[in-house]
Amino acid sequence: MKRSRDKIISEILNICTEGANKTQIVYKANLNFKTVNPYIDLLVKNNLITTKNGKYIRYETTERGMNLLHNFNYILDSLNGQR
């Protein structure tokens, strides 16, 4: 089954909570390098993840991103009858 755009975004936000480089995002979210770039660009542009430069570029979920992730999980739980 194909995942929704929202589901992929929430997975990336979740992966980046502890910080992750692009390779980790690709493998953990089961994406490829071509498809992950537009998602990363969108999340950075909307201040949902931030970049940390070092030896490798790392992405970290911002407070705004954490709020979105929390709200998304709340909605999913509500739809599944968990709340």
Distance bins in CASP14 RR format, pairs under 12 A and 6 or more apart:
PFRMAT RR
TARGET T0000
AUTHOR 0000-0000-0000
RMODE 2
METHOD distances of the structure
MODEL  1
1 7 0 0 0 0 0 1 0 0 0 0 0
2 8 0 0 0 0 0 1 0 0 0 0 0
2 30 0 0 0 0 0 1 0 0 0 0 0
2 35 0 0 0 0 0 1 0 0 0 0 0
3 9 0 0 0 0 1 0 0 0 0 0 0
3 10 0 0 0 0 1 0 0 0 0 0 0
3 11 0 0 0 0 1 0 0 0 0 0 0
3 12 0 0 0 0 0 1 0 0 0 0 0
3 29 0 0 0 0 1 0 0 0 0 0 0
3 30 0 0 0 0 1 0 0 0 0 0 0
3 31 0 0 0 0 1 0 0 0 0 0 0
3 35 0 0 0 0 0 1 0 0 0 0 0
3 39 0 0 0 0 0 1 0 0 0 0 0
4 10 0 0 0 0 1 0 0 0 0 0 0
4 11 0 0 0 0 0 1 0 0 0 0 0
4 72 0 0 0 0 0 1 0 0 0 0 0
4 76 0 0 0 0 0 1 0 0 0 0 0
5 11 0 0 0 0 0 1 0 0 0 0 0
5 12 0 0 0 0 0 1 0 0 0 0 0
5 31 0 0 0 0 0 1 0 0 0 0 0
5 35 0 0 0 0 0 1 0 0 0 0 0
5 38 0 0 0 0 1 0 0 0 0 0 0
5 39 0 0 0 0 1 0 0 0 0 0 0
5 42 0 0 0 0 1 0 0 0 0 0 0
5 43 0 0 0 0 0 1 0 0 0 0 0
5 72 0 0 0 0 0 1 0 0 0 0 0
6 12 0 0 0 0 0 1 0 0 0 0 0
6 13 0 0 0 0 0 1 0 0 0 0 0
6 39 0 0 0 0 0 1 0 0 0 0 0
6 42 0 0 0 0 0 1 0 0 0 0 0
6 68 0 0 0 0 1 0 0 0 0 0 0
6 69 0 0 0 0 0 1 0 0 0 0 0
6 71 0 0 0 0 0 1 0 0 0 0 0
6 72 1 0 0 1 0 0 0 0 0 0 0
6 73 0 0 0 0 0 1 0 0 0 0 0
6 75 0 0 0 0 1 0 0 0 0 0 0
6 76 0 0 0 0 1 0 0 0 0 0 0
7 13 0 0 0 0 0 1 0 0 0 0 0
7 14 0 0 0 0 0 1 0 0 0 0 0
7 29 0 0 0 0 1 0 0 0 0 0 0
7 30 0 0 0 0 0 1 0 0 0 0 0
7 31 0 0 0 0 0 1 0 0 0 0 0
7 39 0 0 0 0 0 1 0 0 0 0 0
7 69 0 0 0 0 0 1 0 0 0 0 0
7 72 0 0 0 0 1 0 0 0 0 0 0
7 73 0 0 0 0 0 1 0 0 0 0 0
7 75 0 0 0 0 0 1 0 0 0 0 0
7 76 0 0 0 0 1 0 0 0 0 0 0
8 14 0 0 0 0 0 1 0 0 0 0 0
8 15 0 0 0 0 0 1 0 0 0 0 0
8 25 0 0 0 0 0 1 0 0 0 0 0
8 26 0 0 0 0 0 1 0 0 0 0 0
8 28 0 0 0 0 0 1 0 0 0 0 0
8 29 1 0 0 1 0 0 0 0 0 0 0
8 30 0 0 0 0 1 0 0 0 0 0 0
8 31 1 0 0 1 0 0 0 0 0 0 0
8 32 0 0 0 0 0 1 0 0 0 0 0
8 35 0 0 0 0 1 0 0 0 0 0 0
8 36 0 0 0 0 1 0 0 0 0 0 0
8 38 0 0 0 0 0 1 0 0 0 0 0
8 39 1 0 0 1 0 0 0 0 0 0 0
8 40 0 0 0 0 0 1 0 0 0 0 0
8 42 0 0 0 0 0 1 0 0 0 0 0
8 43 0 0 0 0 0 1 0 0 0 0 0
8 72 0 0 0 0 0 1 0 0 0 0 0
9 15 0 0 0 0 0 1 0 0 0 0 0
9 16 0 0 0 0 0 1 0 0 0 0 0
9 25 0 0 0 0 0 1 0 0 0 0 0
9 29 0 0 0 0 1 0 0 0 0 0 0
9 31 0 0 0 0 0 1 0 0 0 0 0
9 36 0 0 0 0 0 1 0 0 0 0 0
9 38 0 0 0 0 0 1 0 0 0 0 0
9 39 1 0 0 1 0 0 0 0 0 0 0
9 40 0 0 0 0 0 1 0 0 0 0 0
9 41 0 0 0 0 0 1 0 0 0 0 0
9 42 1 0 0 1 0 0 0 0 0 0 0
9 43 1 0 0 1 0 0 0 0 0 0 0
9 46 0 0 0 0 1 0 0 0 0 0 0
9 48 1 0 0 1 0 0 0 0 0 0 0
9 49 0 0 0 0 1 0 0 0 0 0 0
9 61 0 0 0 0 0 1 0 0 0 0 0
9 65 0 0 0 0 1 0 0 0 0 0 0
9 68 0 0 0 0 1 0 0 0 0 0 0
9 69 0 0 0 0 1 0 0 0 0 0 0
9 71 0 0 0 0 0 1 0 0 0 0 0
9 72 0 0 0 0 1 0 0 0 0 0 0
10 16 0 0 0 0 0 1 0 0 0 0 0
10 17 0 0 0 0 0 1 0 0 0 0 0
10 29 0 0 0 0 1 0 0 0 0 0 0
10 39 0 0 0 0 0 1 0 0 0 0 0
10 43 0 0 0 0 0 1 0 0 0 0 0
10 48 0 0 0 0 0 1 0 0 0 0 0
10 61 0 0 0 0 0 1 0 0 0 0 0
10 65 0 0 0 0 1 0 0 0 0 0 0
10 66 0 0 0 0 0 1 0 0 0 0 0
10 68 1 0 0 1 0 0 0 0 0 0 0
10 69 1 0 1 0 0 0 0 0 0 0 0
10 70 0 0 0 0 0 1 0 0 0 0 0
10 71 0 0 0 0 1 0 0 0 0 0 0
10 72 1 0 1 0 0 0 0 0 0 0 0
10 73 1 0 0 1 0 0 0 0 0 0 0
10 74 0 0 0 0 0 1 0 0 0 0 0
10 75 0 0 0 0 0 1 0 0 0 0 0
10 76 0 0 0 0 1 0 0 0 0 0 0
11 17 0 0 0 0 0 1 0 0 0 0 0
11 20 0 0 0 0 0 1 0 0 0 0 0
11 24 0 0 0 0 0 1 0 0 0 0 0
11 25 0 0 0 0 1 0 0 0 0 0 0
11 26 0 0 0 0 0 1 0 0 0 0 0
11 27 0 0 0 0 0 1 0 0 0 0 0
11 28 1 0 0 1 0 0 0 0 0 0 0
11 29 1 0 1 0 0 0 0 0 0 0 0
11 30 0 0 0 0 1 0 0 0 0 0 0
11 31 0 0 0 0 1 0 0 0 0 0 0
11 36 0 0 0 0 0 1 0 0 0 0 0
11 39 0 0 0 0 1 0 0 0 0 0 0
11 43 0 0 0 0 0 1 0 0 0 0 0
11 61 0 0 0 0 0 1 0 0 0 0 0
11 69 0 0 0 0 1 0 0 0 0 0 0
11 72 0 0 0 0 0 1 0 0 0 0 0
11 73 0 0 0 0 0 1 0 0 0 0 0
12 19 0 0 0 0 0 1 0 0 0 0 0
12 20 0 0 0 0 1 0 0 0 0 0 0
12 22 0 0 0 0 0 1 0 0 0 0 0
12 24 0 0 0 0 0 1 0 0 0 0 0
12 25 1 0 1 0 0 0 0 0 0 0 0
12 26 0 0 0 0 1 0 0 0 0 0 0
12 28 0 0 0 0 1 0 0 0 0 0 0
12 29 1 0 1 0 0 0 0 0 0 0 0
12 30 0 0 0 0 0 1 0 0 0 0 0
12 31 0 0 0 0 1 0 0 0 0 0 0
12 35 0 0 0 0 0 1 0 0 0 0 0
12 36 1 0 0 1 0 0 0 0 0 0 0
12 37 0 0 0 0 0 1 0 0 0 0 0
12 38 0 0 0 0 0 1 0 0 0 0 0
12 39 1 0 1 0 0 0 0 0 0 0 0
12 40 1 0 0 1 0 0 0 0 0 0 0
12 41 0 0 0 0 0 1 0 0 0 0 0
12 42 0 0 0 0 1 0 0 0 0 0 0
12 43 1 0 0 1 0 0 0 0 0 0 0
12 44 0 0 0 0 0 1 0 0 0 0 0
12 48 0 0 0 0 1 0 0 0 0 0 0
12 49 1 0 0 1 0 0 0 0 0 0 0
12 59 0 0 0 0 1 0 0 0 0 0 0
12 60 0 0 0 0 0 1 0 0 0 0 0
12 61 0 0 0 0 1 0 0 0 0 0 0
12 65 0 0 0 0 0 1 0 0 0 0 0
12 68 0 0 0 0 0 1 0 0 0 0 0
12 69 0 0 0 0 1 0 0 0 0 0 0
12 72 0 0 0 0 0 1 0 0 0 0 0
13 19 0 0 0 0 0 1 0 0 0 0 0
13 20 0 0 0 0 0 1 0 0 0 0 0
13 25 0 0 0 0 0 1 0 0 0 0 0
13 28 0 0 0 0 0 1 0 0 0 0 0
13 29 0 0 0 0 0 1 0 0 0 0 0
13 39 0 0 0 0 1 0 0 0 0 0 0
13 40 0 0 0 0 0 1 0 0 0 0 0
13 42 0 0 0 0 0 1 0 0 0 0 0
13 43 1 0 0 1 0 0 0 0 0 0 0
13 44 0 0 0 0 0 1 0 0 0 0 0
13 46 0 0 0 0 0 1 0 0 0 0 0
13 48 1 0 0 1 0 0 0 0 0 0 0
13 49 1 0 0 1 0 0 0 0 0 0 0
13 50 0 0 0 0 0 1 0 0 0 0 0
13 59 0 0 0 0 1 0 0 0 0 0 0
13 60 0 0 0 0 0 1 0 0 0 0 0
13 61 1 0 1 0 0 0 0 0 0 0 0
13 62 0 0 0 0 1 0 0 0 0 0 0
13 63 0 0 0 0 0 1 0 0 0 0 0
13 64 0 0 0 0 0 1 0 0 0 0 0
13 65 1 0 1 0 0 0 0 0 0 0 0
13 66 1 0 0 1 0 0 0 0 0 0 0
13 67 0 0 0 0 0 1 0 0 0 0 0
13 68 1 0 0 1 0 0 0 0 0 0 0
13 69 1 0 1 0 0 0 0 0 0 0 0
13 70 0 0 0 0 1 0 0 0 0 0 0
13 71 0 0 0 0 0 1 0 0 0 0 0
13 72 0 0 0 0 1 0 0 0 0 0 0
13 73 0 0 0 0 0 1 0 0 0 0 0
14 20 0 0 0 0 1 0 0 0 0 0 0
14 24 0 0 0 0 0 1 0 0 0 0 0
14 25 0 0 0 0 0 1 0 0 0 0 0
14 28 0 0 0 0 1 0 0 0 0 0 0
14 29 0 0 0 0 1 0 0 0 0 0 0
14 43 0 0 0 0 0 1 0 0 0 0 0
14 48 0 0 0 0 0 1 0 0 0 0 0
14 49 0 0 0 0 0 1 0 0 0 0 0
14 59 0 0 0 0 0 1 0 0 0 0 0
14 61 1 0 0 1 0 0 0 0 0 0 0
14 65 0 0 0 0 0 1 0 0 0 0 0
14 66 0 0 0 0 1 0 0 0 0 0 0
14 68 0 0 0 0 0 1 0 0 0 0 0
14 69 1 0 0 1 0 0 0 0 0 0 0
14 70 0 0 0 0 0 1 0 0 0 0 0
14 72 0 0 0 0 1 0 0 0 0 0 0
14 73 0 0 0 0 1 0 0 0 0 0 0
15 21 0 0 0 0 0 1 0 0 0 0 0
15 22 0 0 0 0 0 1 0 0 0 0 0
15 23 0 0 0 0 0 1 0 0 0 0 0
15 24 1 0 0 1 0 0 0 0 0 0 0
15 25 1 0 1 0 0 0 0 0 0 0 0
15 26 0 0 0 0 1 0 0 0 0 0 0
15 27 0 0 0 0 1 0 0 0 0 0 0
15 28 1 0 1 0 0 0 0 0 0 0 0
15 29 1 0 0 1 0 0 0 0 0 0 0
15 30 0 0 0 0 0 1 0 0 0 0 0
15 31 0 0 0 0 0 1 0 0 0 0 0
15 36 0 0 0 0 0 1 0 0 0 0 0
15 39 0 0 0 0 0 1 0 0 0 0 0
15 40 0 0 0 0 0 1 0 0 0 0 0
15 43 0 0 0 0 0 1 0 0 0 0 0
15 49 0 0 0 0 1 0 0 0 0 0 0
15 58 0 0 0 0 0 1 0 0 0 0 0
15 59 0 0 0 0 1 0 0 0 0 0 0
15 60 0 0 0 0 0 1 0 0 0 0 0
15 61 0 0 0 0 1 0 0 0 0 0 0
15 69 0 0 0 0 0 1 0 0 0 0 0
16 22 0 0 0 0 0 1 0 0 0 0 0
16 24 0 0 0 0 1 0 0 0 0 0 0
16 25 1 0 0 1 0 0 0 0 0 0 0
16 28 0 0 0 0 1 0 0 0 0 0 0
16 29 0 0 0 0 1 0 0 0 0 0 0
16 36 0 0 0 0 0 1 0 0 0 0 0
16 39 0 0 0 0 0 1 0 0 0 0 0
16 40 0 0 0 0 1 0 0 0 0 0 0
16 43 0 0 0 0 1 0 0 0 0 0 0
16 44 0 0 0 0 0 1 0 0 0 0 0
16 48 0 0 0 0 1 0 0 0 0 0 0
16 49 1 0 1 0 0 0 0 0 0 0 0
16 50 0 0 0 0 1 0 0 0 0 0 0
16 51 0 0 0 0 0 1 0 0 0 0 0
16 52 0 0 0 0 0 1 0 0 0 0 0
16 57 0 0 0 0 0 1 0 0 0 0 0
16 58 0 0 0 0 1 0 0 0 0 0 0
16 59 1 0 1 0 0 0 0 0 0 0 0
16 60 1 0 1 0 0 0 0 0 0 0 0
16 61 1 0 1 0 0 0 0 0 0 0 0
16 62 0 0 0 0 1 0 0 0 0 0 0
16 65 0 0 0 0 1 0 0 0 0 0 0
16 66 0 0 0 0 1 0 0 0 0 0 0
16 68 0 0 0 0 0 1 0 0 0 0 0
16 69 0 0 0 0 1 0 0 0 0 0 0
17 25 0 0 0 0 0 1 0 0 0 0 0
17 28 0 0 0 0 0 1 0 0 0 0 0
17 48 0 0 0 0 0 1 0 0 0 0 0
17 49 0 0 0 0 1 0 0 0 0 0 0
17 58 0 0 0 0 0 1 0 0 0 0 0
17 59 0 0 0 0 0 1 0 0 0 0 0
17 60 1 0 0 1 0 0 0 0 0 0 0
17 61 1 0 1 0 0 0 0 0 0 0 0
17 62 0 0 0 0 0 1 0 0 0 0 0
17 63 0 0 0 0 0 1 0 0 0 0 0
17 65 0 0 0 0 1 0 0 0 0 0 0
17 66 1 0 0 1 0 0 0 0 0 0 0
17 68 0 0 0 0 0 1 0 0 0 0 0
17 69 1 0 0 1 0 0 0 0 0 0 0
17 70 0 0 0 0 0 1 0 0 0 0 0
18 24 0 0 0 0 1 0 0 0 0 0 0
18 25 0 0 0 0 0 1 0 0 0 0 0
18 28 0 0 0 0 0 1 0 0 0 0 0
18 52 0 0 0 0 0 1 0 0 0 0 0
18 58 0 0 0 0 1 0 0 0 0 0 0
18 59 0 0 0 0 0 1 0 0 0 0 0
18 60 0 0 0 0 1 0 0 0 0 0 0
18 61 0 0 0 0 1 0 0 0 0 0 0
18 66 0 0 0 0 0 1 0 0 0 0 0
19 25 0 0 0 0 1 0 0 0 0 0 0
19 28 0 0 0 0 0 1 0 0 0 0 0
19 49 0 0 0 0 1 0 0 0 0 0 0
19 50 0 0 0 0 1 0 0 0 0 0 0
19 51 0 0 0 0 0 1 0 0 0 0 0
19 52 1 0 0 1 0 0 0 0 0 0 0
19 56 0 0 0 0 0 1 0 0 0 0 0
19 57 0 0 0 0 0 1 0 0 0 0 0
19 58 1 0 1 0 0 0 0 0 0 0 0
19 59 1 0 0 1 0 0 0 0 0 0 0
19 60 1 0 1 0 0 0 0 0 0 0 0
19 61 1 0 0 1 0 0 0 0 0 0 0
19 62 0 0 0 0 0 1 0 0 0 0 0
20 26 0 0 0 0 1 0 0 0 0 0 0
20 27 0 0 0 0 1 0 0 0 0 0 0
20 28 1 0 0 1 0 0 0 0 0 0 0
20 29 0 0 0 0 1 0 0 0 0 0 0
20 36 0 0 0 0 0 1 0 0 0 0 0
20 40 0 0 0 0 0 1 0 0 0 0 0
20 43 0 0 0 0 0 1 0 0 0 0 0
20 49 0 0 0 0 1 0 0 0 0 0 0
20 51 0 0 0 0 0 1 0 0 0 0 0
20 52 0 0 0 0 0 1 0 0 0 0 0
20 56 0 0 0 0 0 1 0 0 0 0 0
20 57 0 0 0 0 0 1 0 0 0 0 0
20 58 1 0 0 1 0 0 0 0 0 0 0
20 59 1 0 1 0 0 0 0 0 0 0 0
20 60 0 0 0 0 1 0 0 0 0 0 0
20 61 0 0 0 0 1 0 0 0 0 0 0
21 27 0 0 0 0 0 1 0 0 0 0 0
21 28 0 0 0 0 0 1 0 0 0 0 0
21 33 0 0 0 0 0 1 0 0 0 0 0
21 36 0 0 0 0 0 1 0 0 0 0 0
21 40 0 0 0 0 0 1 0 0 0 0 0
21 51 0 0 0 0 0 1 0 0 0 0 0
21 52 0 0 0 0 1 0 0 0 0 0 0
21 53 0 0 0 0 0 1 0 0 0 0 0
21 54 0 0 0 0 0 1 0 0 0 0 0
21 55 0 0 0 0 1 0 0 0 0 0 0
21 56 1 0 1 0 0 0 0 0 0 0 0
21 57 1 0 0 1 0 0 0 0 0 0 0
21 58 1 0 1 0 0 0 0 0 0 0 0
21 59 1 0 0 1 0 0 0 0 0 0 0
21 60 0 0 0 0 0 1 0 0 0 0 0
22 28 0 0 0 0 0 1 0 0 0 0 0
22 29 0 0 0 0 0 1 0 0 0 0 0
22 31 0 0 0 0 1 0 0 0 0 0 0
22 32 0 0 0 0 0 1 0 0 0 0 0
22 33 1 0 0 1 0 0 0 0 0 0 0
22 34 0 0 0 0 0 1 0 0 0 0 0
22 35 0 0 0 0 0 1 0 0 0 0 0
22 36 1 0 0 1 0 0 0 0 0 0 0
22 37 0 0 0 0 1 0 0 0 0 0 0
22 39 0 0 0 0 0 1 0 0 0 0 0
22 40 1 0 0 1 0 0 0 0 0 0 0
22 41 0 0 0 0 0 1 0 0 0 0 0
22 44 0 0 0 0 0 1 0 0 0 0 0
22 49 0 0 0 0 0 1 0 0 0 0 0
22 51 0 0 0 0 0 1 0 0 0 0 0
22 56 0 0 0 0 1 0 0 0 0 0 0
22 57 1 0 0 1 0 0 0 0 0 0 0
22 58 0 0 0 0 1 0 0 0 0 0 0
22 59 1 0 0 1 0 0 0 0 0 0 0
23 29 0 0 0 0 0 1 0 0 0 0 0
23 31 0 0 0 0 0 1 0 0 0 0 0
23 32 0 0 0 0 0 1 0 0 0 0 0
23 33 0 0 0 0 1 0 0 0 0 0 0
23 36 0 0 0 0 1 0 0 0 0 0 0
23 56 0 0 0 0 1 0 0 0 0 0 0
23 57 0 0 0 0 0 1 0 0 0 0 0
23 58 0 0 0 0 0 1 0 0 0 0 0
23 59 0 0 0 0 0 1 0 0 0 0 0
24 31 0 0 0 0 0 1 0 0 0 0 0
24 36 0 0 0 0 0 1 0 0 0 0 0
24 40 0 0 0 0 0 1 0 0 0 0 0
24 56 0 0 0 0 1 0 0 0 0 0 0
24 57 0 0 0 0 0 1 0 0 0 0 0
24 58 0 0 0 0 1 0 0 0 0 0 0
24 59 0 0 0 0 1 0 0 0 0 0 0
24 60 0 0 0 0 0 1 0 0 0 0 0
25 31 1 0 0 1 0 0 0 0 0 0 0
25 32 0 0 0 0 0 1 0 0 0 0 0
25 33 0 0 0 0 1 0 0 0 0 0 0
25 35 0 0 0 0 0 1 0 0 0 0 0
25 36 1 0 1 0 0 0 0 0 0 0 0
25 37 0 0 0 0 0 1 0 0 0 0 0
25 39 0 0 0 0 1 0 0 0 0 0 0
25 40 1 0 0 1 0 0 0 0 0 0 0
25 43 0 0 0 0 0 1 0 0 0 0 0
25 49 0 0 0 0 1 0 0 0 0 0 0
25 56 0 0 0 0 0 1 0 0 0 0 0
25 57 0 0 0 0 0 1 0 0 0 0 0
25 58 0 0 0 0 0 1 0 0 0 0 0
25 59 1 0 0 1 0 0 0 0 0 0 0
25 60 0 0 0 0 0 1 0 0 0 0 0
25 61 0 0 0 0 0 1 0 0 0 0 0
26 32 1 0 0 1 0 0 0 0 0 0 0
26 33 1 0 1 0 0 0 0 0 0 0 0
26 34 0 0 0 0 1 0 0 0 0 0 0
26 35 0 0 0 0 1 0 0 0 0 0 0
26 36 1 0 1 0 0 0 0 0 0 0 0
26 37 0 0 0 0 1 0 0 0 0 0 0
26 39 0 0 0 0 0 1 0 0 0 0 0
26 40 0 0 0 0 0 1 0 0 0 0 0
26 59 0 0 0 0 0 1 0 0 0 0 0
27 33 0 0 0 0 0 1 0 0 0 0 0
27 36 0 0 0 0 0 1 0 0 0 0 0
28 36 0 0 0 0 0 1 0 0 0 0 0
28 59 0 0 0 0 0 1 0 0 0 0 0
29 35 0 0 0 0 1 0 0 0 0 0 0
29 36 1 0 0 1 0 0 0 0 0 0 0
29 39 0 0 0 0 1 0 0 0 0 0 0
29 40 0 0 0 0 0 1 0 0 0 0 0
29 43 0 0 0 0 0 1 0 0 0 0 0
29 59 0 0 0 0 0 1 0 0 0 0 0
30 36 0 0 0 0 0 1 0 0 0 0 0
31 37 0 0 0 0 1 0 0 0 0 0 0
31 38 0 0 0 0 0 1 0 0 0 0 0
31 39 1 0 0 1 0 0 0 0 0 0 0
31 40 0 0 0 0 0 1 0 0 0 0 0
32 38 0 0 0 0 0 1 0 0 0 0 0
32 39 0 0 0 0 0 1 0 0 0 0 0
33 39 0 0 0 0 0 1 0 0 0 0 0
33 40 0 0 0 0 0 1 0 0 0 0 0
34 40 0 0 0 0 0 1 0 0 0 0 0
35 41 0 0 0 0 0 1 0 0 0 0 0
35 42 0 0 0 0 0 1 0 0 0 0 0
36 42 0 0 0 0 0 1 0 0 0 0 0
36 43 0 0 0 0 0 1 0 0 0 0 0
36 49 0 0 0 0 0 1 0 0 0 0 0
36 59 0 0 0 0 0 1 0 0 0 0 0
37 43 0 0 0 0 0 1 0 0 0 0 0
37 44 0 0 0 0 0 1 0 0 0 0 0
37 59 0 0 0 0 0 1 0 0 0 0 0
38 44 0 0 0 0 0 1 0 0 0 0 0
38 45 0 0 0 0 0 1 0 0 0 0 0
39 45 0 0 0 0 0 1 0 0 0 0 0
39 46 0 0 0 0 0 1 0 0 0 0 0
39 48 0 0 0 0 0 1 0 0 0 0 0
39 49 0 0 0 0 1 0 0 0 0 0 0
39 59 0 0 0 0 0 1 0 0 0 0 0
40 46 0 0 0 0 0 1 0 0 0 0 0
40 48 0 0 0 0 0 1 0 0 0 0 0
40 49 1 0 0 1 0 0 0 0 0 0 0
40 50 0 0 0 0 0 1 0 0 0 0 0
40 51 0 0 0 0 1 0 0 0 0 0 0
40 57 0 0 0 0 1 0 0 0 0 0 0
40 58 0 0 0 0 0 1 0 0 0 0 0
40 59 1 0 0 1 0 0 0 0 0 0 0
40 61 0 0 0 0 0 1 0 0 0 0 0
41 48 0 0 0 0 0 1 0 0 0 0 0
41 49 0 0 0 0 0 1 0 0 0 0 0
41 51 0 0 0 0 0 1 0 0 0 0 0
41 59 0 0 0 0 0 1 0 0 0 0 0
42 48 0 0 0 0 1 0 0 0 0 0 0
42 49 0 0 0 0 1 0 0 0 0 0 0
42 65 0 0 0 0 0 1 0 0 0 0 0
42 68 0 0 0 0 0 1 0 0 0 0 0
43 49 1 0 1 0 0 0 0 0 0 0 0
43 50 0 0 0 0 1 0 0 0 0 0 0
43 51 0 0 0 0 0 1 0 0 0 0 0
43 59 1 0 0 1 0 0 0 0 0 0 0
43 60 0 0 0 0 0 1 0 0 0 0 0
43 61 0 0 0 0 1 0 0 0 0 0 0
43 62 0 0 0 0 1 0 0 0 0 0 0
43 64 0 0 0 0 0 1 0 0 0 0 0
43 65 1 0 0 1 0 0 0 0 0 0 0
43 68 0 0 0 0 1 0 0 0 0 0 0
43 69 0 0 0 0 0 1 0 0 0 0 0
44 50 1 0 0 1 0 0 0 0 0 0 0
44 51 1 0 0 1 0 0 0 0 0 0 0
44 52 0 0 0 0 0 1 0 0 0 0 0
44 57 0 0 0 0 0 1 0 0 0 0 0
44 59 1 0 0 1 0 0 0 0 0 0 0
44 60 0 0 0 0 0 1 0 0 0 0 0
44 61 0 0 0 0 0 1 0 0 0 0 0
44 62 0 0 0 0 1 0 0 0 0 0 0
44 64 0 0 0 0 0 1 0 0 0 0 0
44 65 0 0 0 0 0 1 0 0 0 0 0
45 51 0 0 0 0 0 1 0 0 0 0 0
46 61 0 0 0 0 0 1 0 0 0 0 0
46 62 0 0 0 0 1 0 0 0 0 0 0
46 64 1 0 0 1 0 0 0 0 0 0 0
46 65 0 0 0 0 1 0 0 0 0 0 0
46 68 0 0 0 0 1 0 0 0 0 0 0
47 60 0 0 0 0 0 1 0 0 0 0 0
47 61 0 0 0 0 0 1 0 0 0 0 0
47 62 1 0 1 0 0 0 0 0 0 0 0
47 63 0 0 0 0 1 0 0 0 0 0 0
47 64 1 0 1 0 0 0 0 0 0 0 0
47 65 1 0 0 1 0 0 0 0 0 0 0
47 66 0 0 0 0 0 1 0 0 0 0 0
47 67 0 0 0 0 0 1 0 0 0 0 0
47 68 0 0 0 0 0 1 0 0 0 0 0
48 59 0 0 0 0 1 0 0 0 0 0 0
48 60 0 0 0 0 0 1 0 0 0 0 0
48 61 1 0 0 1 0 0 0 0 0 0 0
48 62 1 0 0 1 0 0 0 0 0 0 0
48 63 0 0 0 0 1 0 0 0 0 0 0
48 64 1 0 1 0 0 0 0 0 0 0 0
48 65 1 0 1 0 0 0 0 0 0 0 0
48 66 0 0 0 0 1 0 0 0 0 0 0
48 67 0 0 0 0 1 0 0 0 0 0 0
48 68 1 0 0 1 0 0 0 0 0 0 0
48 69 0 0 0 0 1 0 0 0 0 0 0
48 71 0 0 0 0 0 1 0 0 0 0 0
48 72 0 0 0 0 0 1 0 0 0 0 0
49 57 0 0 0 0 0 1 0 0 0 0 0
49 58 0 0 0 0 1 0 0 0 0 0 0
49 59 1 0 1 0 0 0 0 0 0 0 0
49 60 1 0 0 1 0 0 0 0 0 0 0
49 61 1 0 1 0 0 0 0 0 0 0 0
49 62 1 0 0 1 0 0 0 0 0 0 0
49 63 0 0 0 0 0 1 0 0 0 0 0
49 64 0 0 0 0 1 0 0 0 0 0 0
49 65 1 0 0 1 0 0 0 0 0 0 0
49 66 0 0 0 0 0 1 0 0 0 0 0
49 68 0 0 0 0 0 1 0 0 0 0 0
49 69 0 0 0 0 0 1 0 0 0 0 0
50 57 0 0 0 0 0 1 0 0 0 0 0
50 58 0 0 0 0 1 0 0 0 0 0 0
50 59 1 0 0 1 0 0 0 0 0 0 0
50 60 1 0 1 0 0 0 0 0 0 0 0
50 61 0 0 0 0 1 0 0 0 0 0 0
50 62 1 0 1 0 0 0 0 0 0 0 0
50 63 0 0 0 0 1 0 0 0 0 0 0
50 64 0 0 0 0 1 0 0 0 0 0 0
50 65 0 0 0 0 1 0 0 0 0 0 0
50 66 0 0 0 0 0 1 0 0 0 0 0
51 57 1 0 1 0 0 0 0 0 0 0 0
51 58 1 0 0 1 0 0 0 0 0 0 0
51 59 1 0 1 0 0 0 0 0 0 0 0
51 60 0 0 0 0 1 0 0 0 0 0 0
51 61 0 0 0 0 0 1 0 0 0 0 0
51 62 0 0 0 0 0 1 0 0 0 0 0
52 58 1 0 1 0 0 0 0 0 0 0 0
52 59 1 0 0 1 0 0 0 0 0 0 0
52 60 1 0 1 0 0 0 0 0 0 0 0
52 61 0 0 0 0 0 1 0 0 0 0 0
52 62 0 0 0 0 0 1 0 0 0 0 0
53 59 0 0 0 0 0 1 0 0 0 0 0
53 60 0 0 0 0 0 1 0 0 0 0 0
59 65 0 0 0 0 0 1 0 0 0 0 0
60 66 0 0 0 0 0 1 0 0 0 0 0
61 67 0 0 0 0 1 0 0 0 0 0 0
61 68 0 0 0 0 1 0 0 0 0 0 0
61 69 1 0 0 1 0 0 0 0 0 0 0
61 70 0 0 0 0 0 1 0 0 0 0 0
62 68 0 0 0 0 1 0 0 0 0 0 0
62 69 0 0 0 0 0 1 0 0 0 0 0
63 69 0 0 0 0 0 1 0 0 0 0 0
63 70 0 0 0 0 0 1 0 0 0 0 0
64 70 0 0 0 0 0 1 0 0 0 0 0
64 71 0 0 0 0 0 1 0 0 0 0 0
65 71 0 0 0 0 1 0 0 0 0 0 0
65 72 0 0 0 0 1 0 0 0 0 0 0
65 73 0 0 0 0 0 1 0 0 0 0 0
66 72 0 0 0 0 0 1 0 0 0 0 0
66 73 0 0 0 0 0 1 0 0 0 0 0
67 73 0 0 0 0 0 1 0 0 0 0 0
67 74 0 0 0 0 0 1 0 0 0 0 0
68 74 0 0 0 0 0 1 0 0 0 0 0
68 75 0 0 0 0 0 1 0 0 0 0 0
69 75 0 0 0 0 0 1 0 0 0 0 0
69 76 0 0 0 0 0 1 0 0 0 0 0
70 76 0 0 0 0 0 1 0 0 0 0 0
70 77 0 0 0 0 0 1 0 0 0 0 0
71 77 0 0 0 0 0 1 0 0 0 0 0
71 78 0 0 0 0 0 1 0 0 0 0 0
72 78 0 0 0 0 0 1 0 0 0 0 0
72 79 0 0 0 0 0 1 0 0 0 0 0
73 79 0 0 0 0 0 1 0 0 0 0 0
73 80 0 0 0 0 0 1 0 0 0 0 0
73 82 0 0 0 0 1 0 0 0 0 0 0
73 83 0 0 0 0 0 1 0 0 0 0 0
74 80 0 0 0 0 0 1 0 0 0 0 0
74 81 0 0 0 0 0 1 0 0 0 0 0
74 82 0 0 0 0 1 0 0 0 0 0 0
74 83 1 0 0 1 0 0 0 0 0 0 0
75 81 0 0 0 0 0 1 0 0 0 0 0
75 82 0 0 0 0 0 1 0 0 0 0 0
75 83 0 0 0 0 1 0 0 0 0 0 0
76 82 0 0 0 0 1 0 0 0 0 0 0
76 83 0 0 0 0 1 0 0 0 0 0 0
77 83 1 0 1 0 0 0 0 0 0 0 0
END
